[in-house]
Amino acid sequence: MKLTEESILKLLRTKANRPMKVSELVKQFSIPDVQRREFRSRLKEMAADGRLIKIRGGRYGLPDEMNLVSGILHAHHKGFGFVIQPKDSGEKDIFISRGNMGDAMHLDLVTVRVESGRDWERPEGKVIRLLKRNTEKLIGTFEKFGRDGWVIPMESKYLHDIFVSAKNLKGAKTGHVVSVDIETYPTKHQPPLGIVTEVLGFSDDPDVEINSILRKHGIFQDFPDKVLKAAEKTSRFEIDEEEKQQRRDLSDWMIFTIDGAKAKDFDDAVSIETLGTGYRLGVHIADVSHFVQENSILDKEAFQRGTSIYFPDAVIPMLPFQLSNEICSLRPNEKRLTVTVLIDFDSQGNVVGKKFFNSIIESKIRFTYTEVACLLEKGDPKSDHEEALPSLKTMLKLSQILRKNRFETGSVDFNLPEPEVHMNPEGKVLKITIAEHNIAHELIEEFMLAANQETAKFLFEKNVPTIHRIHEPPDEDKIADFNRFLLTFGLHLNKLHNVPSHDLQNLLIKIKGHAEERTLNSLLLRTMKKAVYSEKDPGHYCLGFKHYTHFTSPIRRYPDLVTHRMIKSFLTKRKCSQREHKRLLPKVAEYSEQSSAREQKATEIEREINDLRRAQFMADKIGAIYSGLITSVTAFGFFVELAEVFVEGLVRISSITDDYYIFIEPEYKLQGQRRHRTFKIGDAVKVRVASVDLAKRQVGLTLHPK
């Protein structure tokens, strides 16, 4: 028999009516002699990760049969925590009170005994076993204590300060931000003990704050020497005759890039030609896979990083500079290796053909979005690139057809302005504005969506395992909550079960230009699930695409790099065999899981750094009065986005003294019990900046009389 975790769990559920020793289980399950070593090893592994529980006497049993649950502990800064249950389990998270946390730390893998809760809605438990410590190092602020010292973690969910003896200080002084390795974990009688491994600098230094966020997440900006040496070799690459013979040379085509003004890495270029009444769109993507071979040093580093991380005036690239900004960047007037997809459309924007091939291009122009928008809207006579205007006009026409079709067939168009932080060369925040989004952005967006979608279809048709970019439909209970809020505006959804994406788009069209537009766009976005990478292919709900993948950004996203390898492997093959499919699928599943995790981490880092920059911008504005809109309401207060500076701050309920306020969750509002004054999402308020906490990256607000 095959001893998988699933098969063992099935046997335990059907053939074991109590916890048993290994010898008893071997007999009960009729495990052959040749598999007994493997069986024993598998049981130990399953007990280590909480799938099974090992009790006194060496007996193994099922956790749920013993009222036990294993999972990751998420601590709260007030001392309690929750053991998070898998999303697909349908079970509620387990509340752990301060007194029942034991010696566990934030993010530890623990086993808890589920005990009677204070109500049926939230089960409570007690940590009875630590399965795995998941924190090896922390970032914190150092405080000297005699000859020794303490490190106070910057992440408030870590409830223990770390003691550092005099011999392990590494020169740290009070006020320094340090990285500390945990040598001994906390017990009932002893705090955690650690060793300072790096002094980042004083906490009031803006660069130190950035580095502390990166270190907290285990991110290092610099590449290892061996990776840099491998990257350096690529800079000596020249396109030889052999390479030219294997590729289609498009260097005389009118091909150009369109990117942001600050962009340095250009991984996509476009071209277009008319075909009778239709169009042939060319999307040409940097052939990163030619330089980053599978399982090479460069590939392993890219896999670990997963994605480039962007924040104001800086980027931590997935690939070293020699690749991301030089040999793989489609810089103007330089020949580059690319993977091209030509997509043929009829006059209505329907795809009538496509072709993928390896190519060589030479970008003619490096356009910015602003330049293209100016050319298309004004036909700027001062431009040096009037020769590209016919192509741009044709591209605009096609992109608008594609955009119209997409929204008619199910794409959801969220209209939410995105704040942009502007820095000076010294690293100070100058201003925060709304990021520009013009017709040039829409043009490139539609072409990249089309290329990604046709790539997914190409691989699907050839039965090739693919890192799909998926977005599942929203949970029915969240849609129901959203619909209850809609009713307060005299609106509703026609269907709550398996709600079609068309219905959501029709709603957004209906409220466009109305006062509630911003509020409902924001709330609907929170109702949606997050897009992730997966080897499975349920489609992309929000885009309304049956098949979708990422192909267009291999310089900055690992899934795109893998997609390129898959395309190139099957360019000349009719179909992926079942044997090959079975071999590739586990690798694609691993890549998908890693890429989703790294993307989530990058998003967290970008959010934290943006919050820090906004807090720094507001630090000298204590006492200033602003108008704003309530963007979120909780039991402890509400968040307000300040209209003039596009910064969000918190009005705590404790600062509103005219009444006792209760939180009405389904309506996302606070309501006074006596005067019935309400604060709900979308309300306009006037507030005063009361405090700025750089360490917590929070702006505190109080209400100001209108």
C-alpha positions as CSV (number, residue, x, y, z in Angstrom):
1,M,0.0,0.0,0.0
2,K,1.0,3.6,-0.5
3,L,1.7,5.3,2.8
4,T,0.6,8.9,2.2
5,E,-0.7,11.2,4.9
6,E,-4.1,11.0,3.5
7,S,-4.2,7.2,3.4
8,I,-2.9,7.0,7.0
9,L,-5.6,9.5,8.2
10,K,-8.2,7.5,6.4
11,L,-7.1,4.3,8.1
12,L,-7.1,5.9,11.5
13,R,-10.6,7.2,11.0
14,T,-12.0,3.9,9.8
15,K,-10.0,1.3,11.6
16,A,-8.7,2.8,14.9
17,N,-11.3,3.5,17.6
18,R,-8.7,4.8,20.1
19,P,-5.1,6.1,20.3
20,M,-2.7,3.2,19.6
21,K,1.0,2.3,19.8
22,V,2.9,1.9,16.5
23,S,2.9,-1.9,17.0
24,E,-0.8,-1.9,17.4
25,L,-1.4,0.2,14.4
26,V,1.0,-2.0,12.3
27,K,-1.1,-5.0,13.2
28,Q,-4.5,-3.2,12.9
29,F,-3.6,-1.9,9.4
30,S,-1.7,-5.0,8.2
31,I,1.4,-3.0,7.3
32,P,4.0,-5.2,5.5
33,D,7.4,-5.7,7.1
34,V,9.2,-3.8,4.3
35,Q,7.0,-0.7,5.0
36,R,7.2,-0.6,8.8
37,R,10.2,1.7,9.0
38,E,8.5,4.1,6.5
39,F,5.2,3.9,8.4
40,R,6.9,4.7,11.8
41,S,8.7,7.7,10.1
42,R,5.5,9.0,8.5
43,L,3.7,8.9,11.9
44,K,6.5,10.9,13.5
45,E,6.4,13.5,10.7
46,M,2.6,13.8,11.0
47,A,2.9,14.3,14.8
48,A,5.5,16.9,14.3
49,D,3.3,19.1,12.1
50,G,0.1,18.5,14.2
51,R,-1.7,16.1,11.8
52,L,-1.6,13.5,14.6
53,I,-1.1,13.7,18.3
54,K,1.4,11.5,20.2
55,I,0.3,11.0,23.8
56,R,1.8,9.2,26.8
57,G,2.8,5.6,26.2
58,G,3.8,6.4,22.6
59,R,0.2,6.2,21.3
60,Y,-0.9,8.1,18.2
61,G,-4.4,9.5,17.7
62,L,-6.4,12.0,15.7
63,P,-6.5,15.5,17.2
64,D,-10.2,16.2,16.6
65,E,-11.1,12.9,18.3
66,M,-9.3,14.3,21.4
67,N,-10.8,17.8,21.2
68,L,-7.4,19.1,20.1
69,V,-6.5,21.4,17.2
70,S,-3.1,22.2,15.8
71,G,-2.3,25.5,14.0
72,I,-0.3,28.7,13.8
73,L,-0.7,31.0,16.8
74,H,-1.3,34.6,16.0
75,A,-0.7,36.7,19.1
76,H,-2.3,40.1,19.8
77,H,-0.3,42.9,21.4
78,K,-2.7,42.9,24.4
79,G,-1.5,39.4,25.4
80,F,-4.1,37.0,23.9
81,G,-4.0,35.2,20.6
82,F,-5.8,33.0,18.0
83,V,-4.9,29.7,16.5
84,I,-5.8,30.1,12.9
85,Q,-7.7,27.3,11.2
86,P,-7.2,26.5,7.5
87,K,-9.6,28.5,5.3
88,D,-11.0,25.5,3.6
89,S,-11.8,23.7,6.9
90,G,-14.9,25.8,7.6
91,E,-13.9,25.9,11.3
92,K,-13.7,29.0,13.4
93,D,-10.3,30.3,14.8
94,I,-9.6,29.3,18.4
95,F,-9.3,32.1,20.9
96,I,-6.4,31.8,23.4
97,S,-6.6,33.9,26.5
98,R,-3.4,35.5,28.1
99,G,-3.3,32.9,30.8
100,N,-3.6,30.0,28.3
101,M,-0.8,31.1,26.0
102,G,1.9,29.1,27.9
103,D,5.4,29.7,26.6
104,A,4.2,30.0,23.0
105,M,5.3,33.0,20.8
106,H,3.6,34.7,17.8
107,L,3.7,32.4,14.7
108,D,4.6,29.2,16.6
109,L,3.0,26.0,15.5
110,V,1.0,24.7,18.5
111,T,-1.5,22.2,19.7
112,V,-4.4,23.5,21.7
113,R,-7.2,21.8,23.7
114,V,-10.5,23.3,22.8
115,E,-12.4,24.2,26.0
116,S,-15.8,25.7,26.7
117,G,-16.0,29.2,25.2
118,R,-17.8,32.3,26.6
119,D,-20.2,32.0,23.7
120,W,-21.0,29.6,20.9
121,E,-19.6,31.9,18.2
122,R,-16.0,31.7,19.4
123,P,-14.4,28.5,20.7
124,E,-11.6,29.0,23.3
125,G,-8.6,26.9,23.9
126,K,-5.4,26.3,25.8
127,V,-1.9,25.7,24.4
128,I,-0.8,22.3,25.6
129,R,2.1,21.6,23.2
130,L,4.6,23.5,21.2
131,L,5.2,21.7,17.9
132,K,7.6,24.1,16.2
133,R,9.2,27.5,16.9
134,N,8.9,29.6,13.8
135,T,10.8,32.7,14.9
136,E,14.6,32.6,14.9
137,K,15.4,36.3,14.8
138,L,13.7,39.6,15.5
139,I,14.2,43.3,14.9
140,G,13.8,45.5,17.9
141,T,15.0,48.6,19.8
142,F,17.9,48.1,22.2
143,E,17.9,49.4,25.8
144,K,21.0,49.1,28.0
145,F,20.4,47.6,31.5
146,G,23.6,47.8,33.5
147,R,26.2,45.9,31.5
148,D,23.6,43.8,29.7
149,G,20.5,44.9,27.7
150,W,17.0,44.1,26.4
151,V,15.6,44.1,22.9
152,I,12.0,45.3,22.6
153,P,10.6,43.8,19.4
154,M,9.3,46.3,16.9
155,E,6.5,43.9,16.1
156,S,4.2,44.3,19.1
157,K,2.7,40.8,18.6
158,Y,5.9,39.4,20.1
159,L,5.0,39.7,23.7
160,H,8.5,38.9,25.2
161,D,11.5,41.3,25.4
162,I,14.7,39.5,24.6
163,F,17.5,39.6,27.2
164,V,21.0,40.0,25.8
165,S,24.1,39.5,28.0
166,A,27.0,41.9,27.9
167,K,29.2,39.6,25.7
168,N,26.6,39.5,23.0
169,L,25.8,43.2,22.5
170,K,27.9,43.8,19.5
171,G,28.3,47.5,20.5
172,A,24.6,48.2,20.6
173,K,23.6,51.4,22.5
174,T,20.3,52.5,23.9
175,G,18.0,53.6,21.0
176,H,19.7,51.5,18.4
177,V,17.6,49.3,16.2
178,V,19.2,45.8,16.1
179,S,18.7,42.4,14.7
180,V,18.8,39.7,17.4
181,D,19.0,35.9,17.0
182,I,17.0,34.0,19.6
183,E,19.2,31.5,21.4
184,T,16.8,30.3,24.1
185,Y,13.1,30.6,23.9
186,P,10.9,31.8,26.8
187,T,9.7,29.6,29.6
188,K,7.6,30.2,32.7
189,H,10.7,31.2,34.7
190,Q,12.9,32.8,32.1
191,P,12.7,35.4,29.2
192,P,14.0,34.6,25.8
193,L,17.8,35.0,25.5
194,G,19.4,36.4,22.4
195,I,22.5,37.6,20.5
196,V,22.7,40.9,18.7
197,T,23.9,40.1,15.2
198,E,23.5,43.5,13.5
199,V,23.2,47.1,14.6
200,L,21.1,49.0,12.0
201,G,21.4,52.4,13.6
202,F,19.3,54.8,15.7
203,S,15.5,54.5,15.4
204,D,14.9,58.1,14.3
205,D,16.9,57.6,11.1
206,P,14.5,57.1,8.2
207,D,16.8,54.7,6.4
208,V,17.0,52.6,9.6
209,E,13.3,52.4,9.7
210,I,13.2,51.1,6.2
211,N,15.9,48.5,6.8
212,S,14.2,47.4,10.0
213,I,11.0,46.6,8.1
214,L,13.0,44.7,5.5
215,R,15.0,42.7,8.1
216,K,11.8,41.9,10.0
217,H,10.5,40.2,6.9
218,G,13.9,38.5,6.2
219,I,14.6,40.6,3.1
220,F,18.1,41.6,2.1
221,Q,18.7,44.2,-0.7
222,D,22.1,43.0,-1.7
223,F,22.6,39.8,-3.7
224,P,25.2,37.2,-2.6
225,D,28.6,37.4,-4.3
226,K,28.1,34.1,-6.2
227,V,24.8,35.5,-7.7
228,L,26.5,38.7,-8.7
229,K,29.3,36.8,-10.4
230,A,26.8,34.8,-12.4
231,A,25.0,37.9,-13.4
232,E,28.2,39.6,-14.4
233,K,28.8,36.9,-17.0
234,T,25.5,37.8,-18.7
235,S,26.7,41.3,-19.3
236,R,29.3,40.0,-21.8
237,F,26.6,38.3,-23.9
238,E,26.4,39.1,-27.6
239,I,23.9,37.9,-30.2
240,D,25.8,35.5,-32.4
241,E,24.9,34.0,-35.8
242,E,23.7,30.7,-34.2
243,E,21.3,32.6,-32.0
244,K,20.1,34.6,-35.0
245,Q,19.3,31.4,-36.9
246,Q,17.0,30.2,-34.1
247,R,15.0,33.4,-33.8
248,R,12.9,35.7,-36.0
249,D,14.5,39.0,-36.4
250,L,12.0,41.9,-35.9
251,S,14.6,44.6,-35.4
252,D,13.3,46.6,-38.3
253,W,9.7,46.7,-36.9
254,M,8.2,49.8,-35.3
255,I,8.4,48.4,-31.8
256,F,8.5,50.6,-28.6
257,T,8.1,50.5,-24.9
258,I,5.6,52.5,-22.8
259,D,6.4,52.7,-19.0
260,G,6.4,55.1,-16.1
261,A,8.8,58.0,-16.1
262,K,10.9,56.5,-13.3
263,A,11.0,52.9,-14.7
264,K,14.5,51.4,-15.3
265,D,13.6,47.9,-16.3
266,F,11.6,47.5,-19.5
267,D,10.4,44.0,-20.0
268,D,7.5,44.5,-22.5
269,A,7.3,46.2,-25.9
270,V,4.5,46.5,-28.3
271,S,3.8,46.8,-32.0
272,I,0.8,46.8,-34.3
273,E,-0.3,46.5,-37.9
274,T,-3.6,46.5,-39.6
275,L,-4.9,43.4,-41.4
276,G,-7.7,44.5,-43.7
277,T,-10.4,45.5,-41.2
278,G,-8.6,43.8,-38.3
279,Y,-5.4,44.1,-36.3
280,R,-2.2,42.2,-35.5
281,L,-1.0,43.1,-32.1
282,G,2.6,42.2,-31.2
283,V,3.6,41.8,-27.6
284,H,7.3,41.3,-27.2
285,I,8.6,40.2,-23.8
286,A,12.3,40.1,-22.6
287,D,13.6,36.5,-22.8
288,V,14.8,36.3,-19.3
289,S,14.7,32.5,-19.4
290,H,17.6,32.5,-21.9
291,F,19.9,34.0,-19.2
292,V,18.3,32.4,-16.1
293,Q,18.5,28.7,-16.7
294,E,16.4,26.4,-14.6
295,N,18.2,25.3,-11.3
296,S,21.1,27.7,-11.9
297,I,22.4,30.0,-9.1
298,L,20.4,32.9,-10.7
299,D,17.2,30.8,-10.9
300,K,17.5,29.7,-7.3
301,E,17.9,33.3,-6.1
302,A,14.9,34.4,-8.3
303,F,12.8,31.6,-6.9
304,Q,13.6,32.6,-3.3
305,R,12.8,36.3,-3.9
306,G,9.8,35.5,-6.0
307,T,9.1,39.1,-7.0
308,S,10.6,42.5,-7.1
309,I,9.5,44.8,-4.2
310,Y,8.6,48.4,-5.0
311,F,8.3,51.3,-2.6
312,P,8.7,55.1,-2.9
313,D,11.9,55.9,-4.9
314,A,13.3,52.4,-4.5
315,V,13.1,48.8,-5.6
316,I,14.5,45.5,-4.4
317,P,14.8,43.6,-7.6
318,M,14.2,39.9,-8.2
319,L,17.2,39.8,-10.5
320,P,20.6,41.6,-10.3
321,F,21.1,44.9,-12.0
322,Q,23.1,43.4,-14.9
323,L,19.9,41.5,-16.0
324,S,17.0,43.6,-14.8
325,N,18.4,47.0,-16.0
326,E,20.8,45.9,-18.7
327,I,20.9,42.7,-20.8
328,C,17.2,41.9,-20.3
329,S,15.8,45.4,-20.3
330,L,14.4,46.4,-23.7
331,R,16.3,49.7,-23.9
332,P,15.9,51.8,-27.1
333,N,18.2,51.2,-30.0
334,E,19.7,48.1,-28.6
335,K,19.0,44.6,-29.9
336,R,17.5,42.2,-27.3
337,L,16.3,38.6,-27.1
338,T,12.5,38.4,-26.7
339,V,9.6,36.0,-26.7
340,T,6.9,37.3,-29.0
341,V,3.2,36.6,-29.3
342,L,1.4,38.0,-32.3
343,I,-2.4,38.1,-31.7
344,D,-4.8,38.6,-34.7
345,F,-8.1,40.4,-34.0
346,D,-11.0,41.0,-36.2
347,S,-12.6,44.5,-36.3
348,Q,-14.8,43.7,-33.3
349,G,-11.8,42.7,-31.1
350,N,-12.3,38.9,-31.3
351,V,-9.2,36.8,-31.4
352,V,-8.9,35.0,-34.7
353,G,-5.3,33.7,-34.4
354,K,-2.1,33.8,-32.4
355,K,1.5,32.7,-32.7
356,F,4.4,32.4,-30.2
357,F,8.0,32.4,-31.2
358,N,11.5,33.4,-30.1
359,S,12.6,36.7,-31.5
360,I,15.1,39.6,-31.7
361,I,13.8,43.1,-31.4
362,E,15.2,46.6,-31.3
363,S,13.0,49.1,-29.5
364,K,12.8,52.3,-31.4
365,I,11.4,54.6,-28.6
366,R,11.3,54.6,-24.9
367,F,7.9,56.3,-24.3
368,T,6.4,57.3,-20.9
369,Y,2.7,57.1,-20.3
370,T,2.4,60.9,-20.1
371,E,4.2,61.3,-23.5
372,V,1.8,58.8,-25.2
373,A,-1.3,60.4,-23.6
374,C,-0.1,63.8,-24.8
375,L,0.6,62.6,-28.3
376,L,-2.8,60.9,-28.6
377,E,-4.8,63.7,-27.0
378,K,-3.0,66.7,-28.5
379,G,-0.8,65.3,-31.3
380,D,2.0,67.3,-29.8
381,P,4.0,69.0,-32.7
382,K,7.0,69.3,-30.4
383,S,7.4,65.6,-30.1
384,D,10.5,63.9,-31.6
385,H,8.4,60.8,-32.2
386,E,5.7,61.8,-34.6
387,E,6.6,58.7,-36.7
388,A,5.0,56.5,-34.0
389,L,1.8,58.4,-34.0
390,P,0.0,56.2,-36.6
391,S,0.8,53.1,-34.6
392,L,-0.3,54.8,-31.4
393,K,-3.6,55.8,-32.9
394,T,-4.3,52.3,-34.1
395,M,-3.2,50.9,-30.7
396,L,-5.6,53.2,-29.0
397,K,-8.5,52.2,-31.2
398,L,-7.9,48.5,-30.6
399,S,-7.3,48.9,-26.9
400,Q,-10.6,50.7,-26.4
401,I,-12.4,47.9,-28.3
402,L,-10.8,45.3,-26.1
403,R,-11.6,47.3,-23.0
404,K,-15.2,47.6,-23.9
405,N,-15.5,43.9,-24.7
406,R,-13.8,43.0,-21.4
407,F,-16.3,44.8,-19.2
408,E,-19.2,43.6,-21.3
409,T,-18.1,40.0,-20.7
410,G,-17.6,40.1,-17.0
411,S,-14.5,42.1,-15.9
412,V,-15.0,44.2,-12.8
413,D,-13.6,47.8,-13.0
414,F,-12.7,49.1,-9.6
415,N,-12.4,52.9,-9.7
416,L,-10.1,53.6,-6.7
417,P,-7.5,56.3,-6.9
418,E,-4.0,55.2,-5.8
419,P,-1.9,57.5,-3.6
420,E,1.7,58.2,-4.8
421,V,4.5,59.3,-2.4
422,H,7.0,61.8,-3.8
423,M,10.5,61.9,-2.2
424,N,13.4,64.4,-2.5
425,P,17.0,63.2,-3.0
426,E,17.6,63.3,0.7
427,G,14.9,60.8,1.4
428,K,12.3,63.2,2.7
429,V,8.6,63.0,1.7
430,L,7.7,66.1,-0.3
431,K,4.1,65.4,-1.1
432,I,1.5,62.7,-1.6
433,T,-0.7,62.9,-4.7
434,I,-3.0,60.6,-6.6
435,A,-1.1,58.5,-9.2
436,E,-1.8,59.4,-12.8
437,H,-3.9,56.9,-14.8
438,N,-4.5,58.0,-18.4
439,I,-5.4,56.4,-21.7
440,A,-1.8,55.2,-22.2
441,H,-2.1,53.2,-19.0
442,E,-5.3,51.7,-20.3
443,L,-3.7,50.9,-23.7
444,I,-0.8,48.9,-22.2
445,E,-3.1,47.3,-19.6
446,E,-5.4,45.8,-22.3
447,F,-2.5,44.6,-24.4
448,M,-0.8,42.8,-21.4
449,L,-4.1,41.3,-20.3
450,A,-4.7,40.0,-23.9
451,A,-1.1,38.5,-24.0
452,N,-1.5,36.9,-20.6
453,Q,-4.9,35.4,-21.6
454,E,-3.7,34.0,-24.9
455,T,-0.7,32.5,-23.2
456,A,-2.9,30.7,-20.8
457,K,-5.1,29.4,-23.6
458,F,-2.0,28.3,-25.6
459,L,-0.7,26.3,-22.7
460,F,-4.2,24.9,-21.9
461,E,-4.6,23.7,-25.5
462,K,-1.3,21.9,-25.2
463,N,-2.2,20.4,-21.8
464,V,0.9,22.0,-20.2
465,P,0.9,22.4,-16.4
466,T,0.8,26.2,-15.8
467,I,1.2,28.6,-13.0
468,H,-2.3,30.1,-13.3
469,R,-3.2,33.5,-12.0
470,I,-6.5,32.7,-10.3
471,H,-9.2,34.7,-8.6
472,E,-12.0,32.8,-7.0
473,P,-15.5,34.1,-6.5
474,P,-16.3,35.9,-3.2
475,D,-17.7,34.1,-0.3
476,E,-21.5,34.1,-0.1
477,D,-21.6,35.4,3.4
478,K,-19.4,38.4,2.5
479,I,-21.5,39.1,-0.5
480,A,-24.6,39.0,1.8
481,D,-22.9,41.5,4.2
482,F,-22.1,43.8,1.2
483,N,-25.7,43.6,0.0
484,R,-27.0,44.6,3.4
485,F,-24.9,47.7,3.2
486,L,-26.1,48.4,-0.3
487,L,-29.7,48.4,1.0
488,T,-28.9,51.5,3.0
489,F,-28.3,53.3,-0.3
490,G,-31.4,51.9,-1.9
491,L,-29.4,49.4,-4.0
492,H,-29.2,45.7,-4.0
493,L,-27.7,42.7,-5.9
494,N,-30.1,40.5,-7.8
495,K,-28.3,37.3,-6.9
496,L,-26.3,36.4,-3.8
497,H,-25.4,32.8,-4.5
498,N,-22.8,32.4,-7.2
499,V,-23.2,36.1,-8.0
500,P,-22.0,36.7,-11.6
501,S,-19.2,39.2,-12.0
502,H,-21.4,41.0,-14.6
503,D,-23.8,42.0,-11.7
504,L,-20.9,43.6,-9.8
505,Q,-19.7,45.5,-12.8
506,N,-23.3,46.7,-13.6
507,L,-23.5,48.0,-10.0
508,L,-20.3,49.9,-10.3
509,I,-21.5,51.5,-13.6
510,K,-24.8,52.4,-11.9
511,I,-23.1,54.3,-9.1
512,K,-20.4,56.0,-11.2
513,G,-20.3,59.7,-10.6
514,H,-22.5,59.4,-7.5
515,A,-21.5,60.4,-3.9
516,E,-21.4,56.7,-2.8
517,E,-19.1,55.6,-5.6
518,R,-15.8,55.7,-3.7
519,T,-17.3,54.1,-0.6
520,L,-18.9,51.2,-2.5
521,N,-15.9,50.6,-4.7
522,S,-13.7,50.3,-1.6
523,L,-16.1,48.1,0.3
524,L,-16.6,45.8,-2.7
525,L,-12.9,45.4,-3.2
526,R,-12.6,44.3,0.5
527,T,-15.4,41.7,-0.2
528,M,-13.4,40.1,-2.9
529,K,-10.8,37.3,-2.4
530,K,-7.2,37.9,-3.2
531,A,-5.8,36.7,-6.5
532,V,-3.1,34.0,-6.1
533,Y,-1.0,31.6,-8.2
534,S,-2.1,28.0,-8.5
535,E,-1.5,24.9,-10.5
536,K,-5.3,24.6,-10.6
537,D,-7.3,26.5,-13.2
538,P,-10.7,27.7,-11.9
539,G,-10.3,31.0,-13.9
540,H,-10.1,34.6,-12.9
541,Y,-13.4,35.8,-11.5
542,C,-12.6,39.6,-11.4
543,L,-11.3,39.7,-14.9
544,G,-14.0,37.4,-16.2
545,F,-11.4,35.1,-17.9
546,K,-11.8,31.3,-18.1
547,H,-8.0,30.9,-18.4
548,Y,-5.3,33.4,-17.2
549,T,-1.6,33.4,-16.4
550,H,1.3,35.8,-16.0
551,F,3.6,36.1,-19.0
552,T,4.5,39.8,-19.5
553,S,6.9,40.6,-16.6
554,P,9.6,37.9,-16.2
555,I,12.2,40.5,-15.0
556,R,10.2,41.1,-11.8
557,R,7.9,38.1,-11.3
558,Y,9.1,34.4,-11.0
559,P,5.8,32.9,-12.4
560,D,6.3,34.8,-15.6
561,L,9.8,33.4,-15.9
562,V,8.5,29.8,-15.5
563,T,5.7,30.5,-18.0
564,H,8.4,31.5,-20.6
565,R,10.2,28.2,-20.0
566,M,6.9,26.3,-20.5
567,I,6.1,28.2,-23.8
568,K,9.6,27.6,-25.2
569,S,9.6,23.9,-24.3
570,F,6.3,23.3,-26.2
571,L,6.6,25.7,-29.2
572,T,7.3,22.9,-31.6
573,K,5.4,20.1,-29.7
574,R,1.8,19.3,-30.5
575,K,0.8,18.5,-26.9
576,C,2.2,17.7,-23.5
577,S,2.1,14.0,-22.8
578,Q,0.4,12.6,-19.8
579,R,3.7,11.3,-18.5
580,E,5.3,14.8,-18.9
581,H,2.3,16.5,-17.4
582,K,2.5,14.2,-14.3
583,R,6.3,15.0,-14.0
584,L,5.8,18.8,-14.3
585,L,2.7,19.3,-12.2
586,P,4.3,19.0,-8.7
587,K,7.0,21.5,-9.7
588,V,4.3,23.9,-10.9
589,A,2.4,23.5,-7.6
590,E,5.6,24.2,-5.7
591,Y,6.3,27.3,-7.8
592,S,2.7,28.5,-7.3
593,E,2.8,28.2,-3.6
594,Q,6.2,29.9,-3.2
595,S,5.2,32.7,-5.6
596,S,1.9,33.4,-3.8
597,A,3.8,33.6,-0.4
598,R,6.5,35.9,-1.7
599,E,3.9,38.1,-3.4
600,Q,2.0,38.4,-0.1
601,K,5.2,39.3,1.8
602,A,6.1,41.9,-0.8
603,T,2.6,43.4,-0.4
604,E,3.0,43.6,3.4
605,I,6.5,45.2,3.0
606,E,5.2,47.8,0.5
607,R,2.2,48.6,2.7
608,E,4.4,49.0,5.8
609,I,6.9,51.3,4.1
610,N,4.2,53.4,2.5
611,D,2.5,53.7,5.9
612,L,5.9,54.8,7.4
613,R,6.4,57.4,4.6
614,R,2.9,58.8,5.2
615,A,3.5,59.0,9.0
616,Q,6.9,60.8,8.4
617,F,5.1,63.2,6.1
618,M,2.5,64.0,8.8
619,A,5.0,64.2,11.7
620,D,5.3,68.1,11.5
621,K,1.5,68.6,11.0
622,I,0.3,68.0,14.6
623,G,-2.7,70.3,15.2
624,A,-3.5,70.7,11.5
625,I,-7.2,70.5,10.5
626,Y,-8.3,68.4,7.5
627,S,-11.5,67.3,5.8
628,G,-11.8,63.6,5.0
629,L,-13.9,60.6,4.3
630,I,-14.5,57.6,6.7
631,T,-12.9,54.6,4.9
632,S,-13.3,51.9,7.6
633,V,-15.3,51.5,10.9
634,T,-14.3,49.1,13.7
635,A,-15.4,48.5,17.3
636,F,-12.5,50.8,18.5
637,G,-13.0,53.7,16.1
638,F,-12.9,54.6,12.5
639,F,-10.3,55.4,9.8
640,V,-10.4,58.7,7.9
641,E,-8.6,59.5,4.6
642,L,-7.5,63.1,4.6
643,A,-8.6,64.7,1.4
644,E,-5.7,67.1,0.8
645,V,-2.8,64.8,1.6
646,F,-4.3,61.3,0.9
647,V,-3.1,60.0,4.3
648,E,-5.3,57.7,6.5
649,G,-5.6,58.2,10.2
650,L,-7.5,56.7,13.1
651,V,-10.2,58.4,15.3
652,R,-10.4,56.3,18.4
653,I,-13.9,55.8,19.9
654,S,-12.4,56.8,23.3
655,S,-11.8,60.3,21.9
656,I,-15.5,60.9,21.1
657,T,-17.0,61.9,24.4
658,D,-20.5,63.2,23.5
659,D,-22.1,59.7,23.9
660,Y,-21.6,56.0,24.3
661,Y,-21.1,54.4,20.9
662,I,-21.7,50.8,19.8
663,F,-20.4,49.1,16.7
664,I,-23.1,47.8,14.3
665,E,-21.1,45.5,12.1
666,P,-23.5,44.7,9.3
667,E,-23.9,48.4,8.5
668,Y,-20.2,49.3,9.1
669,K,-21.1,52.1,11.5
670,L,-20.8,53.4,15.1
671,Q,-24.0,54.7,16.6
672,G,-24.5,56.8,19.8
673,Q,-26.9,55.2,22.3
674,R,-28.5,58.4,23.5
675,R,-28.2,61.0,20.7
676,H,-28.1,58.4,17.9
677,R,-25.3,60.2,16.1
678,T,-23.7,57.8,13.6
679,F,-20.3,57.4,11.9
680,K,-20.3,55.1,8.9
681,I,-18.2,54.3,5.9
682,G,-18.3,57.2,3.3
683,D,-19.3,59.9,5.8
684,A,-17.5,63.3,5.4
685,V,-15.9,64.5,8.6
686,K,-13.5,67.2,9.8
687,V,-10.6,66.1,11.9
688,R,-7.5,67.3,13.7
689,V,-4.1,65.6,13.6
690,A,-3.6,64.7,17.3
691,S,-0.5,62.4,17.1
692,V,1.9,60.7,14.9
693,D,3.6,57.4,16.0
694,L,6.5,56.6,13.7
695,A,7.3,53.3,15.4
696,K,3.7,52.0,14.8
697,R,3.4,54.0,11.6
698,Q,0.1,55.4,12.7
699,V,-1.6,58.9,12.5
700,G,-4.0,59.7,15.4
701,L,-6.9,62.0,14.7
702,T,-9.7,63.6,16.7
703,L,-13.0,65.0,15.5
704,H,-13.0,68.8,14.9
705,P,-16.3,70.8,15.2
706,K,-17.4,71.8,11.7
